[in-house]
């Protein structure tokens, strides 16, 4: 019987006049309640509140350093200096560009550790204005919430733990990782788990991404992303009229992709997202490209869609070659895989999931389990307990130029308390 059902049953029996023993809390709830009742945690919360404007200042500082995909180094260097200033050990930037700092626990050196991560990169290209505009408690700027606020919260956690003199049993690795967004293809966390010096020590992984502490991502939405090149002979739009056109083949492929009927459970999606090519309005193009994104949490359904899409590409070339003149050459299609994120899920019954739910409830939130594509995809695919959680506070318009967050102190600190309590529960105190 689940803890929630036990509570409901006990209440029902009481109404009917039966006596019942008090419902037993989930051990995760018991652990979290013990932590939040401790003097150390209360001191840590007081520190988060007292230092809140410093956290806001960190958000502004880091947001105003552009960090497009594959160009996170400038932001990483500043974040690395901030981790060093907070007194973490082994602060460094690894060969992939990840920034790490270790807070040692009381356990044996080199033992299992807990990772708490936020990503350095944003979706915005070079040249995007990233100056923060503040209006009251709201901060406006591209990337301010996704995911720069989370980087500042990591720094706030280090200060709070030190101020409260809290010692954990396990080491905690604070991580600012690269390559979470789009073309980065999770290269930072891939490196962490495959090549870093910590790869064999990680027992639990938290990614802080987004805002709502009630939204707990336990499912990894996988993806397959292609850049497809359509090639033909090209020519004058008038003089060569009637020859095969790679644009027509591409259009046919998109049309056929959008004819595919997909299941709603499990959820499967596709998107024809980016097109490019051609040289002039009066030329039949020789080369055009199409970028496509396909996603699902279910590995088998994603594989089926992938196979169908590749067949569509072949059929579209054949269709165009049969429809028009090939005397100057035929249409060829070359798909290139440009992104592949693994699928999977952490069990809803796993300790890390139940712990974050308990921490969210303790802070007055109604937790909801969700699936998304985040840094947690990598550890989840490896069978390592992992979740992605929000940093707290309100906000909106992620991935848009008018992205914003609300840093009103009461709600901000309440949200931050969830991740801190969950971290301490998993690291052991």
Phi, psi and omega per residue, in radians:
X1 nan 2.346 -3.137
X2 -1.258 2.715 3.109
X3 -1.004 -0.708 -3.119
X4 -1.125 -0.734 3.129
X5 -1.146 -0.653 3.130
X6 -1.084 -0.725 3.121
X7 -1.106 -0.783 3.138
X8 -1.087 -0.716 -3.134
X9 -1.153 -0.723 3.135
X10 -1.082 -0.716 3.130
X11 -1.141 -0.701 3.141
X12 -1.125 -0.758 3.134
X13 -1.114 -0.624 3.115
X14 -1.113 -0.744 3.126
X15 -1.088 -0.622 -3.092
X16 -1.414 -0.075 3.085
X17 1.705 0.038 3.107
X18 -1.515 2.590 3.036
X19 -1.592 2.505 3.139
X20 -2.489 2.582 3.102
X21 -1.198 2.579 3.111
X22 -0.983 2.434 3.134
X23 -1.099 2.435 -3.135
X24 -1.505 2.279 -3.141
X25 -1.259 2.634 2.967
X26 -1.004 2.411 3.109
X27 -0.934 -0.549 3.107
X28 -1.130 -0.707 3.084
X29 -1.134 -0.695 3.135
X30 -1.087 -0.774 3.132
X31 -1.091 -0.827 -3.125
X32 -1.109 -0.743 -3.135
X33 -1.122 -0.639 3.099
X34 -1.144 -0.686 -3.135
X35 -1.157 -0.851 -3.050
X36 -1.241 -0.325 3.090
X37 -1.485 -0.172 -3.064
X38 -1.316 2.666 3.125
X39 -1.139 -0.604 3.133
X40 -1.091 -0.778 -3.132
X41 -1.166 -0.671 3.116
X42 -1.099 -0.676 3.081
X43 -1.151 -0.685 3.113
X44 -1.082 -0.741 3.117
X45 -1.125 -0.728 3.090
X46 -1.040 -0.664 3.104
X47 -1.155 -0.753 3.091
X48 -1.008 -0.691 -3.138
X49 -1.246 -0.813 -3.101
X50 -1.133 -0.620 -3.082
X51 -1.678 0.266 -3.007
X52 -1.060 -0.735 -3.140
X53 -1.144 -0.489 3.048
X54 -1.186 -0.685 3.064
X55 -1.084 -0.745 3.095
X56 -1.074 -0.724 3.118
X57 -1.095 -0.672 3.090
X58 -1.116 -0.693 3.099
X59 -1.019 -0.819 -3.111
X60 -1.106 -0.846 -3.118
X61 -0.984 -0.840 -3.065
X62 -1.299 -0.605 3.131
X63 -1.114 -0.615 -3.064
X64 -1.420 0.175 2.993
X65 -1.894 1.918 -3.097
X66 -1.036 2.448 -3.133
X67 -2.510 1.130 3.073
X68 -1.090 2.814 3.061
X69 -0.921 2.327 -3.137
X70 1.276 0.074 3.109
X71 -2.320 0.848 -3.094
X72 -1.598 -0.028 -2.946
X73 -1.041 -0.749 -3.099
X74 -1.086 -0.786 3.110
X75 -1.154 -0.688 3.140
X76 -1.078 -0.680 -3.136
X77 -1.146 -0.696 3.112
X78 -1.185 -0.760 3.118
X79 -1.091 -0.666 3.108
X80 -1.085 -0.734 3.103
X81 -1.120 -0.640 3.115
X82 -1.153 -0.731 3.107
X83 -1.111 -0.704 3.105
X84 -1.102 -0.711 -3.130
X85 -1.115 -0.465 3.121
X86 -1.472 -0.036 3.020
X87 1.554 0.241 3.091
X88 -1.211 2.729 3.116
X89 -1.672 2.826 3.077
X90 0.883 0.714 3.126
X91 -1.319 2.217 -3.087
X92 -2.804 2.896 2.986
X93 -1.929 2.125 -3.089
X94 -1.404 3.021 -3.070
X95 -1.037 -0.393 3.123
X96 -1.467 -0.319 -3.119
X97 1.941 -0.074 3.063
X98 -1.134 2.539 3.057
X99 -1.933 2.226 -3.093
X100 -2.272 2.590 3.047
X101 -2.547 2.392 -3.017
X102 -1.877 2.249 2.975
X103 -1.850 1.942 -2.989
X104 -1.284 2.502 3.059
X105 -1.730 -2.960 -3.105
X106 -1.593 -0.111 -3.131
X107 -1.316 3.127 -3.119
X108 -1.118 2.500 3.112
X109 -1.055 2.389 3.130
X110 1.447 0.159 3.141
X111 -1.432 -3.076 3.137
X112 -1.015 2.523 -3.136
X113 -2.345 2.879 3.099
X114 -1.926 2.330 3.115
X115 -1.770 2.353 3.020
X116 -2.179 2.003 -2.933
X117 -2.157 2.692 2.930
X118 -2.544 2.622 -3.037
X119 -1.675 2.504 -3.090
X120 -1.384 -0.563 -2.994
X121 -1.416 2.762 2.995
X122 -2.158 3.000 -3.132
X123 -1.425 -0.161 -2.918
X124 -1.492 2.395 -3.084
X125 -1.331 2.976 3.052
X126 -0.920 2.466 3.089
X127 1.600 -0.126 3.112
X128 -1.234 2.218 3.089
X129 -1.106 2.216 -3.087
X130 -2.115 0.303 3.078
X131 -1.155 2.284 -3.117
X132 -1.439 2.312 3.027
X133 -1.904 2.202 -3.134
X134 -1.883 2.254 3.043
X135 -2.239 1.753 -3.073
X136 1.140 -2.118 3.127
X137 -1.667 0.112 -3.115
X138 -1.787 2.375 3.071
X139 -1.989 2.265 -3.117
X140 -2.026 2.210 3.031
X141 3.103 2.588 3.046
X142 -1.067 2.216 3.103
X143 1.511 0.017 -3.071
X144 -1.142 -0.578 3.129
X145 -1.783 -0.495 -3.094
X146 -2.122 1.497 0.257
X147 -2.421 0.525 -2.967
X148 -1.189 -0.639 3.093
X149 -0.952 -0.694 -3.107
X150 -1.120 -0.648 3.084
X151 -1.057 -0.735 3.118
X152 -1.158 -0.604 3.113
X153 -1.164 -0.654 3.069
X154 -1.014 -0.772 3.099
X155 -1.093 -0.701 3.133
X156 -1.109 -0.651 3.118
X157 -1.106 -0.750 3.140
X158 -1.049 -0.793 3.133
X159 -1.092 -0.735 -3.093
X160 -1.157 -0.751 3.138
X161 -1.115 -0.712 3.139
X162 -1.195 -0.727 -3.139
X163 -1.093 -0.630 -3.123
X164 -1.504 -0.057 -3.116
X165 0.961 0.693 3.137
X166 -1.453 2.237 3.058
X167 -1.910 2.278 3.079
X168 -1.756 2.742 3.114
X169 -1.267 -0.769 -3.133
X170 -1.617 2.665 2.960
X171 -1.130 2.607 3.038
X172 -2.051 2.183 3.076
X173 -1.761 1.977 3.057
X174 -1.540 2.271 -2.956
X175 -2.291 2.216 2.902
X176 -1.869 1.853 -2.978
X177 -1.802 2.815 -3.120
X178 -1.836 2.838 2.923
X179 1.270 0.456 3.102
X180 -1.347 -0.640 -3.047
X181 -1.422 2.577 2.977
X182 0.487 -1.918 -3.031
X183 -1.151 -0.241 3.104
X184 -1.110 -0.482 3.012
X185 0.953 0.606 3.079
X186 1.071 0.581 -3.072
X187 -1.108 -0.514 3.139
X188 -1.184 -0.868 3.140
X189 -1.273 -0.509 3.033
X190 -1.026 -0.785 3.135
X191 -1.127 -0.764 -3.117
X192 -0.948 -0.802 -3.038
X193 -1.541 -0.253 -3.103
X194 -1.867 -0.550 -2.979
X195 -2.292 -0.311 -3.039
X196 -1.246 2.874 3.128
X197 -1.222 -0.180 3.135
X198 -1.730 -0.007 -2.914
X199 -1.019 -0.525 -3.100
X200 -1.733 0.125 -3.066
X201 -1.913 -0.127 -2.948
X202 -1.440 2.040 -3.140
X203 -1.761 -0.342 3.128
X204 -2.736 2.597 -3.040
X205 -2.376 2.189 3.009
X206 -1.939 2.231 2.911
X207 -1.871 2.262 3.063
X208 -1.820 1.974 -3.029
X209 -2.662 2.222 -3.048
X210 1.590 -2.987 -2.960
X211 -2.038 -0.819 -2.963
X212 -1.222 2.104 3.084
X213 -1.253 -0.262 3.135
X214 -1.378 -0.342 -3.096
X215 -1.604 1.927 -3.061
X216 -1.964 1.945 -3.112
X217 -1.532 1.936 3.103
X218 -1.953 -0.269 -3.117
X219 -1.809 2.431 -3.132
X220 -1.744 1.950 3.054
X221 -1.418 2.003 -3.134
X222 -1.466 2.872 -3.134
X223 -2.585 2.704 2.970
X224 -2.246 2.199 -3.073
X225 -2.215 2.325 -3.085
X226 -2.180 2.552 2.841
X227 -1.952 2.020 -3.020
X228 -1.875 2.196 3.112
X229 -1.762 2.163 3.057
X230 -1.863 2.164 -3.077
X231 -2.157 2.447 3.058
X232 -2.537 -3.102 -3.094
X233 -1.241 -0.513 -3.097
X234 1.210 2.887 3.131
X235 2.880 -3.056 -3.130
X236 -1.239 2.398 -3.073
X237 -1.099 -0.455 3.139
X238 -1.760 -0.906 -3.057
X239 -1.175 -0.564 -3.110
X240 -1.815 0.239 -3.097
X241 -0.959 2.368 3.132
X242 1.889 -0.287 3.080
X243 -1.351 2.914 -3.136
X244 -1.097 2.574 -3.085
X245 -2.236 2.075 3.138
X246 -1.076 -0.445 3.089
X247 -1.130 -0.674 3.126
X248 -1.167 -0.691 3.094
X249 -1.110 -0.718 3.113
X250 -1.112 -0.777 3.124
X251 -1.057 -0.704 3.104
X252 -1.105 -0.697 3.134
X253 -1.111 -0.757 3.127
X254 -1.120 -0.743 3.131
X255 -1.051 -0.771 -3.131
X256 -1.221 -0.610 3.079
X257 -1.032 -0.760 -3.081
X258 -1.382 -0.001 2.994
X259 -1.556 -0.198 -3.119
X260 -1.207 2.244 3.066
X261 -1.599 2.212 -3.048
X262 -1.946 2.649 3.051
X263 -1.244 2.637 3.051
X264 -1.564 -0.422 3.085
X265 -2.366 1.959 -0.039
X266 -1.237 2.703 -3.121
X267 -1.230 2.333 3.098
X268 -2.350 2.407 -3.102
X269 -2.399 2.758 2.971
X270 -2.451 2.748 3.112
X271 -2.671 2.134 2.926
X272 -1.458 1.966 -2.811
X273 -1.941 -0.677 -3.041
X274 -2.400 2.341 3.033
X275 -2.227 2.628 3.097
X276 -2.759 2.862 3.069
X277 2.277 -3.141 -3.096
X278 1.455 2.746 -3.120
X279 -2.096 -0.484 3.140
X280 -2.832 2.829 -3.101
X281 -1.180 -0.388 -3.114
X282 -1.869 0.521 3.091
X283 -2.278 2.400 2.940
X284 -1.306 2.125 -3.022
X285 -1.175 2.578 3.014
X286 -1.572 -0.510 -3.089
X287 -2.461 2.312 2.977
X288 -2.397 2.692 3.127
X289 -2.253 2.677 -3.139
X290 -2.368 2.340 3.040
X291 -1.952 2.348 -3.040
X292 -2.293 2.440 3.109
X293 -2.071 2.275 3.087
X294 -2.252 2.382 -3.034
X295 -2.454 2.650 2.956
X296 -2.978 2.717 3.001
X297 -1.459 -0.254 -3.094
X298 -1.722 2.076 -3.059
X299 -1.086 -0.742 -3.084
X300 -1.173 -0.723 3.137
X301 -1.171 -0.638 3.102
X302 -1.148 -0.692 3.117
X303 -1.131 -0.681 3.116
X304 -1.119 -0.767 3.120
X305 -1.126 -0.712 3.135
X306 -1.045 -0.810 -3.140
X307 -1.122 -0.694 3.130
X308 -1.139 -0.698 -3.132
X309 -1.132 -0.754 3.139
X310 -1.104 -0.628 3.083
X311 -1.179 -0.679 3.097
X312 -1.034 -0.703 3.135
X313 -1.081 -0.778 3.111
X314 -1.109 -0.787 -3.121
X315 -1.104 -0.631 -3.117
X316 -1.179 -0.664 3.055
X317 -1.132 -0.785 3.122
X318 -1.076 -0.714 -3.126
X319 -1.076 -0.794 -3.131
X320 -1.208 -0.678 3.129
X321 -1.148 -0.504 3.091
X322 -1.439 -0.418 -3.040
X323 -1.494 -0.462 -3.043
X324 -2.362 3.095 -3.017
X325 -1.270 2.268 3.139
X326 -1.948 0.336 -3.066
X327 -1.077 -0.482 3.135
X328 -1.696 -0.037 -3.120
X329 2.421 2.814 -3.119
X330 -1.793 2.881 3.011
X331 -1.340 2.313 2.992
X332 -2.126 2.606 -3.117
X333 -2.226 2.257 -3.137
X334 -2.216 1.832 3.075
X335 -1.484 2.360 3.073
X336 -2.115 2.145 3.105
X337 -1.262 2.080 -3.097
X338 -1.966 -0.029 3.111
X339 -2.919 2.378 3.114
X340 -2.579 1.969 3.131
X341 -1.955 2.340 -3.069
X342 -1.296 2.742 3.121
X343 -1.752 3.108 3.062
X344 2.419 -3.022 3.082
X345 -2.774 2.596 2.920
X346 -1.427 2.353 -3.101
X347 -1.002 2.359 3.061
X348 -1.008 -0.361 3.127
X349 -1.575 -0.050 3.140
X350 -1.111 2.606 -3.085
X351 -1.029 -0.695 -3.091
X352 -1.134 -0.638 3.120
X353 -1.215 -0.827 -3.131
X354 -1.123 -0.580 3.139
X355 -1.184 -0.783 3.124
X356 -1.151 -0.675 3.061
X357 -1.045 -0.754 3.141
X358 -1.118 -0.719 3.137
X359 -1.152 -0.672 3.107
X360 -1.145 -0.767 3.112
X361 -1.091 -0.701 -3.120
X362 -1.094 -0.487 3.125
X363 -1.585 0.043 3.078
X364 1.622 0.257 3.109
X365 -1.713 2.752 3.020
X366 -1.799 1.716 -3.013
X367 -1.188 2.531 3.081
X368 -2.300 2.352 3.105
X369 -1.487 2.512 -3.035
X370 -2.547 2.968 3.048
X371 -2.207 2.479 -3.137
X372 -2.801 3.071 3.075
X373 -1.804 1.886 -3.059
X374 -2.481 -3.136 3.076
X375 -1.025 -0.403 -3.135
X376 -1.203 -0.274 3.111
X377 -0.918 -0.716 -3.051
X378 -1.172 -0.978 3.114
X379 -1.081 -0.637 3.115
X380 -1.028 -0.764 -3.125
X381 -1.147 -0.365 3.132
X382 -1.651 0.016 3.141
X383 1.411 0.264 3.110
X384 -1.629 2.251 -3.110
X385 -0.986 2.186 -3.065
X386 -2.661 2.543 3.033
X387 -2.506 2.787 2.989
X388 -2.044 2.302 -3.058
X389 -2.273 2.837 3.141
X390 -1.524 2.755 -3.070
X391 -1.552 -0.196 3.129
X392 1.801 2.868 -3.119
X393 1.408 3.023 -3.139
X394 -1.763 3.064 3.113
X395 2.892 -3.058 -3.135
X396 -3.099 3.078 3.064
X397 1.101 0.623 3.073
X398 -1.008 2.490 -3.121
X399 1.231 0.226 3.087
X400 -2.066 2.762 -3.103
X401 -1.151 -0.427 3.130
X402 -1.743 0.529 3.079
X403 -0.984 2.515 -3.114
X404 -2.621 2.763 2.991
X405 -2.372 2.739 3.060
X406 -1.903 2.153 -3.094
X407 -1.898 0.485 3.044
X408 -0.942 2.237 -2.933
X409 -1.015 -0.877 -3.035
X410 -0.996 -0.859 -3.106
X411 -1.257 -0.591 3.119
X412 -1.093 -0.855 -3.127
X413 -1.171 -0.679 3.103
X414 -1.043 -0.773 3.116
X415 -1.127 -0.711 3.135
X416 -1.123 -0.483 -3.101
X417 -1.133 -0.472 -3.093
X418 -1.149 -0.919 -3.138
X419 -1.091 -0.661 -3.125
X420 -1.145 -0.795 3.132
X421 -1.102 -0.743 -3.139
X422 -1.144 -0.701 3.115
X423 -1.061 -0.809 -3.129
X424 -1.151 -0.635 3.127
X425 -1.134 -0.705 -3.110
X426 -1.375 -0.527 3.131
X427 -1.439 -0.367 3.124
X428 1.458 2.229 3.103
X429 -2.314 nan nan
